[in-house]
Amino acid sequence: MLVDRENYWLNSEYTSWITDPDDPEVKHERLRRKRLGIKPPPAPLLPPVAMRPPDLAEMRRSQYDTALAEYSTATSPVRTGGGGDIKAGSVRELLQILDARDRAR
């Protein structure tokens, strides 16, 4: 669990380092979430990244997927940006896209 927490912390810190709070897109997203009444989960959702025995890893992945589904804020389908970037409405959608891509390979 410590590795999961460290990974979450690092990703959160990195996001805060590279996100400009004055960016119009960031402001628009904040307003959209406020208008729709979208609130963050009561506790951080920690993706299970640590090495674990297979049965425990599957249990943690299942718990994480359940929490993602419960707090998902997806409102729009996946779309492609001008540079061919994948844009998903939520982390869950992105994970589904990446899983489908990996299965296709």
Residue pairs with C-beta under 8 A, 6 or more apart in sequence:
1 46
1 50
2 50
3 49
3 50
3 51
4 46
4 47
4 48
4 49
4 50
5 46
7 46
7 47
7 49
8 44
8 46
8 47
12 44
19 26
20 26
21 27
32 38
33 73
36 75
38 73
40 71
41 67
41 70
41 71
45 64
45 67
45 68
45 71
46 64
47 64
48 57
48 60
48 61
48 63
48 64
51 57
52 60
65 92
68 90
68 91
68 92
68 95
69 92
72 90
72 91
72 92
73 89
73 90
74 88
74 89
74 90
74 92
74 93
75 89
76 89
77 89
78 86
78 87
78 88
78 89
78 93
78 97
79 87
80 86
80 87
81 87
86 94
86 97
88 94
88 97
